[in-house]
Every structure is written in structure tokens, then in C-alpha cells.
Amino acid sequence: MDPAYFSAFAALAGSAIGSLTSLTASWLTHHVQFRAQQRAHDVSRREQLYENFIEEAARLYTEAYEHNEAETAKLVNLYALVSKMRVLSSPRIVESADRVVRVIIETYLAPNKTFCDVVELLDNDAMNPLCEFSNACREELQGHGSS
């Protein structure tokens, strides 16, 4: 083989390998960045979902202390949020959210409470059905790189 051909072939091969390496590194970097953005978006979406659920559940729980009958229409949004969690969240989160909804419904069915009654309940966990849910959410989100 002529040395000039060998040199030209080596230069072309080196150039092709360098280009392929550069292309692969660029693709890999882009892929990793895209996955990180997807994870961040997923965590943000779940944070917003959990925040909406906590706000709605707290509002309905407070209302349940003052009223004996729930308007089904008011519970629809809460059930919709739980259904969204079934798609996006772990089974532990969904089970905890289901328990919160059950406590709210049971509170509606219980006799109305006065402010004095509520003060007596502050010493036990009955006043805060969202505690377990919030803790489960925090653990799940921290596990996905959120603070």
C-alpha cells in the first residue's frame, strides 16, 4: 500500500472517529439535560398537585366541622385531585389522600363542632388529617431531588 494512501486513510478515519465521538458526546449531554428537565417538570407538577389537594382538603375539612351535610359538588374537585394523583404519584400518596377524603366525609357526618370543641381536639392528631399525607409527599419529592 502506498504510504500516501495510508496517511490519507488514517486522517479520514481519525476525522470520522473524532466527529462520531463529538456527535455522541453532544447527543448524550443533550439527552441527560432533557431527562433532568423532565424530572424537574414532573416534580414541579406533583408539588402543584399536592399543594392544590392540601388547600382544598383543608378548606373542606374546616367546613365539615361547621356543617352536617356536604354538598357533593364541593367534593368533586377533591376527588379529581386524588384521581390525578393515581396517575402521577406512588400508591402510598394515593392511599394517604384517600384517608384524608374519608376523614373529611366522616367529619361532615359527625355533629357540628364549636370553636371550644376544636380547641380540645388540638392535642391529638384528629385535628390534622393532612399530616400523614404531607409527610408522604415530602418524602416522595425529596426522593426525586426536590427540597
N, C-alpha and C positions, 0 to 999 in steps of 0.2 A: 504494500500500500504506500502510496506517495505521502511523504510527511506533510505536505501542504493540505492534502485532503484530511489527513488525521487531525491536524490542527484546526481546520475549519469545522470538522465534525465535533471535535471536543468543545469548541467555542459555542456551537449551536446547541449542543447537549447541555452545556453549563448554563446557557441563557434560558433554555426551556425549563431546566430544573429550578433555576432561580425564580423564574416567572411563576411556575407552578407552586413553589414554596410560598412566594409572596401572596399569590391568589388564595391559597389555602389558609394562610395566617389571617388575611383580611376577612375571609368568609367566617372563619372561626371566631374572630373578635366580634364581628357584626352579630353572629348567632348568639354569643354569650351576652352581649349587650341587649339584644332583643328579648332573650329569656329573662334577664334581670328586670327589664321594663315591664314585661308581662306579669312577673311575680309582684312587683310593686303595685301595679294596677289592680291585681287580684286582691292583695292585702287592703288596698285603699277601698275597693268595692265592699269588701266584707266589713271593714271598720264602719263605713257609712250605713250598711245594713244593720249592724249591731246597734249603732247609735240610734237609728230610727226605731228599732224594736224597743230599746230601753226607754226612750221618750214616750212612745205610745203605751207601753205596758205600765209605766209609772203613772201616766195620766189616767188610764182606765182603772188601775188599782186604787188610786185615790178616790175616783168617782164611785167605785164599788163600795167603799166604806160609807158613803153618804146615801146610796140608793139601793133598794132591794131588787130592782129589776133592771136587767141590762137590755139595751136596745141592740138587737142582733147586728144591725148595720154598723154600730160602733166597733164591734169585734171583728168585722170583716178585714179591716186594714191589718190588724194584729195577726190574723190567720194568713193573710197574704205574705206578710213578712216572714212568718215561720215557713211557709211553702218555699220562699226564695232561699231560706237557709237550708232546706232539704237539698237544693241543687248545689249550693256553694260551700256548705260547711260540713264539719265532721258530725258523725252520729251523736257524739256527746253534747255538742252545741244544740242540736235539734231536740234531743231528749230534755235538756235543761229548759229550752224555750217552751216546750210542751208543758212542762211542770209549771212554769210561770203562768201560762194561759189558764191551766187548771186552777191554780190558786186564785186568779182573778175571778173566774167564774164562780168558784166556791165562795169567794168574798161577796159577790153580788147576791148569792143565795142566802147568806147569813144576815142576821139582823143588822140594821144600821148601827154605826158606831158614832159616839160623840167624841169631841176632842179629848175629854178626860179619859175615855176608853183607849184612845190611841196612845196617850201618854203611858198607860200601864203596859201596853204592848211593846214599847221601845226596848225593854230589857231582853226580849227574846227575838229569835230570827223570823218570827211570823210577820213582823213588820217589813221585812226586806226580802221578798221572794226573788229579787233580781241579783242577790249577792252571788249565788252559785253560778248563775248564767254569766255574770260579768267576769268572774274568776276564770271560767272555762274559756271565754272569749279572749281574755288577756293571754292565757297560756297558749292558745292556738295561734294567736297573732305573733307572739314572741317566738314561737317555733318557726315562723316563716320570715323572720328577720325584721319584724316591726318592733318598735319600742313602746 
